Amino acid sequence: MEKIEDKNQQPEEEQVVNPWEVSAKDGGKIDYDKLIDKFGCQRLDQPFVDRVQRLTSRPPHVFLRRGVFFAHRDFNDILDAYERGEKFYLYTGRGPSSEALHLGHLIPFMFTKYLQDAFKVPLVIQLTDDEKCMWKNLSVEESQRLARENAKDIIACGFDISKTFIFSDFDYVGGAFYKNMVKVAKCVTYNKVVGIFGFTGEDHIGKVSFPPVQAVPSFPSSFPHLFSGKDYLRCLIPCAIDQDPYFRMTRDVAPRIGYHKPALIESLFFPALQGENGKMSASDPNSAIYVTDSAKDIKYKVNKHAFTGGQESIEKHRQYGANLEVDIPIKYLSFFLEDDAELEHIKKEYGAGRMLTGEVKKRLTEVLTELVERHRRARAAVTDEMVDAFMAVRPLPNMFD
């Protein structure tokens, strides 16, 4: 059985991590070791990174080798099956609640793109426009519009259309997908769903009924046009660790209705510019770098809002150096600066006080501007016809080639 915590029984002062809220105790840092222990997942350690490199014959992604994706559930089973010659598929998703994505939103898609290319496997991407309609008080029509806009940003990450199916819940739920939703729903009591997700008597019934919708893309029979006759396929889900409650529930149910438990590979949160007490928030534009931000916007946000571990004066900084543990520019460079040697050089010089905060922020601004401008060019090339093609219900004849 999966370790399923009752959120309502946790002491009030503990950090809160669930699909809708991420906050640390007293505004501090998220304690990922405690989170792993509470959720019952496992650390993704160096032997996994080495094994991925050996099996795929390509360098591990920067997110993998630097511990951005740091926890897992049954990733070893996926690698064992792959080594035996068995295939699997990937599943990830996006809740479309804003016009444009910020960099935190991009992280699972950038990593999923690497996994698709490295393992040469198919991918399903769920756009939970129904969820955002219920949680964000958006109209059905606005949720659907945002889903298509977000799909353009997702496609711009470079996914292989011959191996990728993107679907919105409003468009796709029905048929075999809905049958699996009902099977899951029958296995989860009201008390259990309240315990996992912390729903209250004030929450409308749409919220209580939603979890099976996010669960069943983990089961290949939910996509008969892709995986007919392949109910044995395993599923790997790259996601941020705040999505873990959905899949603890899913993994508890899966064997009872005849499926493999989905495997997960889970990431840290991408911190807000103001500090590492949670994750970027779409509700605060100054907490995040958006893919629509100009070079001027990025420079302003980094210089004005990025919390640093540098000292209050140059003299003290030269003497004591920077506190890298709390420095957001260093955290961001750890995500997005590809060159390991350059990153280590910056950390060493900055930590020793030989490099100033302004110099580190300047390098970060360059890295983020290049990333965002590259993404903006790719997104500009995505047409409505391309979105339609990715979202068309069609077989993927070369999905395992």
Secondary structure as a PSIPRED ss2 file (coil, helix, strand):
# PSIPRED VFORMAT (PSIPRED V4.0)

   1 M C   1.000  0.000  0.000
   2 E C   1.000  0.000  0.000
   3 K C   1.000  0.000  0.000
   4 I C   1.000  0.000  0.000
   5 E C   1.000  0.000  0.000
   6 D C   1.000  0.000  0.000
   7 K H   0.000  1.000  0.000
   8 N H   0.000  1.000  0.000
   9 Q H   0.000  1.000  0.000
  10 Q C   1.000  0.000  0.000
  11 P C   1.000  0.000  0.000
  12 E C   1.000  0.000  0.000
  13 E C   1.000  0.000  0.000
  14 E C   1.000  0.000  0.000
  15 Q C   1.000  0.000  0.000
  16 V E   0.000  0.000  1.000
  17 V E   0.000  0.000  1.000
  18 N E   0.000  0.000  1.000
  19 P C   1.000  0.000  0.000
  20 W C   1.000  0.000  0.000
  21 E E   0.000  0.000  1.000
  22 V E   0.000  0.000  1.000
  23 S E   0.000  0.000  1.000
  24 A C   1.000  0.000  0.000
  25 K H   0.000  1.000  0.000
  26 D H   0.000  1.000  0.000
  27 G H   0.000  1.000  0.000
  28 G C   1.000  0.000  0.000
  29 K C   1.000  0.000  0.000
  30 I C   1.000  0.000  0.000
  31 D C   1.000  0.000  0.000
  32 Y H   0.000  1.000  0.000
  33 D H   0.000  1.000  0.000
  34 K H   0.000  1.000  0.000
  35 L H   0.000  1.000  0.000
  36 I H   0.000  1.000  0.000
  37 D H   0.000  1.000  0.000
  38 K H   0.000  1.000  0.000
  39 F H   0.000  1.000  0.000
  40 G C   1.000  0.000  0.000
  41 C C   1.000  0.000  0.000
  42 Q E   0.000  0.000  1.000
  43 R E   0.000  0.000  1.000
  44 L C   1.000  0.000  0.000
  45 D C   1.000  0.000  0.000
  46 Q H   0.000  1.000  0.000
  47 P H   0.000  1.000  0.000
  48 F H   0.000  1.000  0.000
  49 V H   0.000  1.000  0.000
  50 D H   0.000  1.000  0.000
  51 R H   0.000  1.000  0.000
  52 V H   0.000  1.000  0.000
  53 Q H   0.000  1.000  0.000
  54 R H   0.000  1.000  0.000
  55 L H   0.000  1.000  0.000
  56 T H   0.000  1.000  0.000
  57 S C   1.000  0.000  0.000
  58 R C   1.000  0.000  0.000
  59 P C   1.000  0.000  0.000
  60 P C   1.000  0.000  0.000
  61 H C   1.000  0.000  0.000
  62 V H   0.000  1.000  0.000
  63 F H   0.000  1.000  0.000
  64 L H   0.000  1.000  0.000
  65 R H   0.000  1.000  0.000
  66 R C   1.000  0.000  0.000
  67 G C   1.000  0.000  0.000
  68 V C   1.000  0.000  0.000
  69 F E   0.000  0.000  1.000
  70 F E   0.000  0.000  1.000
  71 A E   0.000  0.000  1.000
  72 H E   0.000  0.000  1.000
  73 R E   0.000  0.000  1.000
  74 D C   1.000  0.000  0.000
  75 F H   0.000  1.000  0.000
  76 N H   0.000  1.000  0.000
  77 D H   0.000  1.000  0.000
  78 I H   0.000  1.000  0.000
  79 L H   0.000  1.000  0.000
  80 D H   0.000  1.000  0.000
  81 A H   0.000  1.000  0.000
  82 Y H   0.000  1.000  0.000
  83 E H   0.000  1.000  0.000
  84 R C   1.000  0.000  0.000
  85 G C   1.000  0.000  0.000
  86 E C   1.000  0.000  0.000
  87 K C   1.000  0.000  0.000
  88 F E   0.000  0.000  1.000
  89 Y E   0.000  0.000  1.000
  90 L E   0.000  0.000  1.000
  91 Y E   0.000  0.000  1.000
  92 T E   0.000  0.000  1.000
  93 G E   0.000  0.000  1.000
  94 R E   0.000  0.000  1.000
  95 G C   1.000  0.000  0.000
  96 P C   1.000  0.000  0.000
  97 S C   1.000  0.000  0.000
  98 S C   1.000  0.000  0.000
  99 E C   1.000  0.000  0.000
 100 A C   1.000  0.000  0.000
 101 L C   1.000  0.000  0.000
 102 H E   0.000  0.000  1.000
 103 L H   0.000  1.000  0.000
 104 G H   0.000  1.000  0.000
 105 H H   0.000  1.000  0.000
 106 L H   0.000  1.000  0.000
 107 I H   0.000  1.000  0.000
 108 P H   0.000  1.000  0.000
 109 F H   0.000  1.000  0.000
 110 M H   0.000  1.000  0.000
 111 F H   0.000  1.000  0.000
 112 T H   0.000  1.000  0.000
 113 K H   0.000  1.000  0.000
 114 Y H   0.000  1.000  0.000
 115 L H   0.000  1.000  0.000
 116 Q H   0.000  1.000  0.000
 117 D H   0.000  1.000  0.000
 118 A H   0.000  1.000  0.000
 119 F H   0.000  1.000  0.000
 120 K C   1.000  0.000  0.000
 121 V C   1.000  0.000  0.000
 122 P C   1.000  0.000  0.000
 123 L E   0.000  0.000  1.000
 124 V E   0.000  0.000  1.000
 125 I E   0.000  0.000  1.000
 126 Q E   0.000  0.000  1.000
 127 L E   0.000  0.000  1.000
 128 T C   1.000  0.000  0.000
 129 D H   0.000  1.000  0.000
 130 D H   0.000  1.000  0.000
 131 E H   0.000  1.000  0.000
 132 K H   0.000  1.000  0.000
 133 C H   0.000  1.000  0.000
 134 M H   0.000  1.000  0.000
 135 W H   0.000  1.000  0.000
 136 K C   1.000  0.000  0.000
 137 N C   1.000  0.000  0.000
 138 L C   1.000  0.000  0.000
 139 S C   1.000  0.000  0.000
 140 V H   0.000  1.000  0.000
 141 E H   0.000  1.000  0.000
 142 E H   0.000  1.000  0.000
 143 S H   0.000  1.000  0.000
 144 Q H   0.000  1.000  0.000
 145 R H   0.000  1.000  0.000
 146 L H   0.000  1.000  0.000
 147 A H   0.000  1.000  0.000
 148 R H   0.000  1.000  0.000
 149 E H   0.000  1.000  0.000
 150 N H   0.000  1.000  0.000
 151 A H   0.000  1.000  0.000
 152 K H   0.000  1.000  0.000
 153 D H   0.000  1.000  0.000
 154 I H   0.000  1.000  0.000
 155 I H   0.000  1.000  0.000
 156 A C   1.000  0.000  0.000
 157 C C   1.000  0.000  0.000
 158 G C   1.000  0.000  0.000
 159 F C   1.000  0.000  0.000
 160 D C   1.000  0.000  0.000
 161 I H   0.000  1.000  0.000
 162 S H   0.000  1.000  0.000
 163 K H   0.000  1.000  0.000
 164 T E   0.000  0.000  1.000
 165 F E   0.000  0.000  1.000
 166 I E   0.000  0.000  1.000
 167 F E   0.000  0.000  1.000
 168 S E   0.000  0.000  1.000
 169 D H   0.000  1.000  0.000
 170 F H   0.000  1.000  0.000
 171 D H   0.000  1.000  0.000
 172 Y H   0.000  1.000  0.000
 173 V C   1.000  0.000  0.000
 174 G C   1.000  0.000  0.000
 175 G H   0.000  1.000  0.000
 176 A H   0.000  1.000  0.000
 177 F H   0.000  1.000  0.000
 178 Y H   0.000  1.000  0.000
 179 K H   0.000  1.000  0.000
 180 N H   0.000  1.000  0.000
 181 M H   0.000  1.000  0.000
 182 V H   0.000  1.000  0.000
 183 K H   0.000  1.000  0.000
 184 V H   0.000  1.000  0.000
 185 A H   0.000  1.000  0.000
 186 K H   0.000  1.000  0.000
 187 C H   0.000  1.000  0.000
 188 V C   1.000  0.000  0.000
 189 T C   1.000  0.000  0.000
 190 Y H   0.000  1.000  0.000
 191 N H   0.000  1.000  0.000
 192 K H   0.000  1.000  0.000
 193 V H   0.000  1.000  0.000
 194 V H   0.000  1.000  0.000
 195 G H   0.000  1.000  0.000
 196 I H   0.000  1.000  0.000
 197 F H   0.000  1.000  0.000
 198 G C   1.000  0.000  0.000
 199 F C   1.000  0.000  0.000
 200 T C   1.000  0.000  0.000
 201 G C   1.000  0.000  0.000
 202 E C   1.000  0.000  0.000
 203 D C   1.000  0.000  0.000
 204 H C   1.000  0.000  0.000
 205 I H   0.000  1.000  0.000
 206 G H   0.000  1.000  0.000
 207 K H   0.000  1.000  0.000
 208 V H   0.000  1.000  0.000
 209 S H   0.000  1.000  0.000
 210 F C   1.000  0.000  0.000
 211 P H   0.000  1.000  0.000
 212 P H   0.000  1.000  0.000
 213 V H   0.000  1.000  0.000
 214 Q H   0.000  1.000  0.000
 215 A H   0.000  1.000  0.000
 216 V H   0.000  1.000  0.000
 217 P H   0.000  1.000  0.000
 218 S H   0.000  1.000  0.000
 219 F C   1.000  0.000  0.000
 220 P H   0.000  1.000  0.000
 221 S H   0.000  1.000  0.000
 222 S H   0.000  1.000  0.000
 223 F C   1.000  0.000  0.000
 224 P H   0.000  1.000  0.000
 225 H H   0.000  1.000  0.000
 226 L H   0.000  1.000  0.000
 227 F H   0.000  1.000  0.000
 228 S C   1.000  0.000  0.000
 229 G C   1.000  0.000  0.000
 230 K C   1.000  0.000  0.000
 231 D C   1.000  0.000  0.000
 232 Y C   1.000  0.000  0.000
 233 L C   1.000  0.000  0.000
 234 R E   0.000  0.000  1.000
 235 C E   0.000  0.000  1.000
 236 L E   0.000  0.000  1.000
 237 I E   0.000  0.000  1.000
 238 P E   0.000  0.000  1.000
 239 C E   0.000  0.000  1.000
 240 A E   0.000  0.000  1.000
 241 I H   0.000  1.000  0.000
 242 D H   0.000  1.000  0.000
 243 Q H   0.000  1.000  0.000
 244 D H   0.000  1.000  0.000
 245 P H   0.000  1.000  0.000
 246 Y H   0.000  1.000  0.000
 247 F H   0.000  1.000  0.000
 248 R H   0.000  1.000  0.000
 249 M H   0.000  1.000  0.000
 250 T H   0.000  1.000  0.000
 251 R H   0.000  1.000  0.000
 252 D H   0.000  1.000  0.000
 253 V H   0.000  1.000  0.000
 254 A H   0.000  1.000  0.000
 255 P H   0.000  1.000  0.000
 256 R H   0.000  1.000  0.000
 257 I H   0.000  1.000  0.000
 258 G C   1.000  0.000  0.000
 259 Y C   1.000  0.000  0.000
 260 H C   1.000  0.000  0.000
 261 K C   1.000  0.000  0.000
 262 P C   1.000  0.000  0.000
 263 A E   0.000  0.000  1.000
 264 L E   0.000  0.000  1.000
 265 I E   0.000  0.000  1.000
 266 E E   0.000  0.000  1.000
 267 S E   0.000  0.000  1.000
 268 L C   1.000  0.000  0.000
 269 F C   1.000  0.000  0.000
 270 F C   1.000  0.000  0.000
 271 P C   1.000  0.000  0.000
 272 A E   0.000  0.000  1.000
 273 L C   1.000  0.000  0.000
 274 Q C   1.000  0.000  0.000
 275 G E   0.000  0.000  1.000
 276 E C   1.000  0.000  0.000
 277 N C   1.000  0.000  0.000
 278 G C   1.000  0.000  0.000
 279 K C   1.000  0.000  0.000
 280 M C   1.000  0.000  0.000
 281 S C   1.000  0.000  0.000
 282 A C   1.000  0.000  0.000
 283 S C   1.000  0.000  0.000
 284 D C   1.000  0.000  0.000
 285 P H   0.000  1.000  0.000
 286 N H   0.000  1.000  0.000
 287 S H   0.000  1.000  0.000
 288 A C   1.000  0.000  0.000
 289 I C   1.000  0.000  0.000
 290 Y E   0.000  0.000  1.000
 291 V C   1.000  0.000  0.000
 292 T C   1.000  0.000  0.000
 293 D C   1.000  0.000  0.000
 294 S C   1.000  0.000  0.000
 295 A H   0.000  1.000  0.000
 296 K H   0.000  1.000  0.000
 297 D H   0.000  1.000  0.000
 298 I H   0.000  1.000  0.000
 299 K H   0.000  1.000  0.000
 300 Y H   0.000  1.000  0.000
 301 K H   0.000  1.000  0.000
 302 V H   0.000  1.000  0.000
 303 N H   0.000  1.000  0.000
 304 K H   0.000  1.000  0.000
 305 H H   0.000  1.000  0.000
 306 A C   1.000  0.000  0.000
 307 F C   1.000  0.000  0.000
 308 T C   1.000  0.000  0.000
 309 G C   1.000  0.000  0.000
 310 G C   1.000  0.000  0.000
 311 Q C   1.000  0.000  0.000
 312 E C   1.000  0.000  0.000
 313 S C   1.000  0.000  0.000
 314 I H   0.000  1.000  0.000
 315 E H   0.000  1.000  0.000
 316 K H   0.000  1.000  0.000
 317 H H   0.000  1.000  0.000
 318 R H   0.000  1.000  0.000
 319 Q H   0.000  1.000  0.000
 320 Y H   0.000  1.000  0.000
 321 G C   1.000  0.000  0.000
 322 A C   1.000  0.000  0.000
 323 N C   1.000  0.000  0.000
 324 L C   1.000  0.000  0.000
 325 E C   1.000  0.000  0.000
 326 V C   1.000  0.000  0.000
 327 D C   1.000  0.000  0.000
 328 I H   0.000  1.000  0.000
 329 P H   0.000  1.000  0.000
 330 I H   0.000  1.000  0.000
 331 K H   0.000  1.000  0.000
 332 Y H   0.000  1.000  0.000
 333 L H   0.000  1.000  0.000
 334 S H   0.000  1.000  0.000
 335 F H   0.000  1.000  0.000
 336 F H   0.000  1.000  0.000
 337 L C   1.000  0.000  0.000
 338 E C   1.000  0.000  0.000
 339 D C   1.000  0.000  0.000
 340 D H   0.000  1.000  0.000
 341 A H   0.000  1.000  0.000
 342 E H   0.000  1.000  0.000
 343 L H   0.000  1.000  0.000
 344 E H   0.000  1.000  0.000
 345 H H   0.000  1.000  0.000
 346 I H   0.000  1.000  0.000
 347 K H   0.000  1.000  0.000
 348 K H   0.000  1.000  0.000
 349 E H   0.000  1.000  0.000
 350 Y H   0.000  1.000  0.000
 351 G H   0.000  1.000  0.000
 352 A C   1.000  0.000  0.000
 353 G C   1.000  0.000  0.000
 354 R C   1.000  0.000  0.000
 355 M C   1.000  0.000  0.000
 356 L C   1.000  0.000  0.000
 357 T H   0.000  1.000  0.000
 358 G H   0.000  1.000  0.000
 359 E H   0.000  1.000  0.000
 360 V H   0.000  1.000  0.000
 361 K H   0.000  1.000  0.000
 362 K H   0.000  1.000  0.000
 363 R H   0.000  1.000  0.000
 364 L H   0.000  1.000  0.000
 365 T H   0.000  1.000  0.000
 366 E H   0.000  1.000  0.000
 367 V H   0.000  1.000  0.000
 368 L H   0.000  1.000  0.000
 369 T H   0.000  1.000  0.000
 370 E H   0.000  1.000  0.000
 371 L H   0.000  1.000  0.000
 372 V H   0.000  1.000  0.000
 373 E H   0.000  1.000  0.000
 374 R H   0.000  1.000  0.000
 375 H H   0.000  1.000  0.000
 376 R H   0.000  1.000  0.000
 377 R H   0.000  1.000  0.000
 378 A H   0.000  1.000  0.000
 379 R H   0.000  1.000  0.000
 380 A H   0.000  1.000  0.000
 381 A C   1.000  0.000  0.000
 382 V C   1.000  0.000  0.000
 383 T C   1.000  0.000  0.000
 384 D H   0.000  1.000  0.000
 385 E H   0.000  1.000  0.000
 386 M H   0.000  1.000  0.000
 387 V H   0.000  1.000  0.000
 388 D H   0.000  1.000  0.000
 389 A H   0.000  1.000  0.000
 390 F H   0.000  1.000  0.000
 391 M H   0.000  1.000  0.000
 392 A C   1.000  0.000  0.000
 393 V C   1.000  0.000  0.000
 394 R C   1.000  0.000  0.000
 395 P C   1.000  0.000  0.000
 396 L C   1.000  0.000  0.000
 397 P C   1.000  0.000  0.000
 398 N C   1.000  0.000  0.000
 399 M C   1.000  0.000  0.000
 400 F C   1.000  0.000  0.000
 401 D C   1.000  0.000  0.000
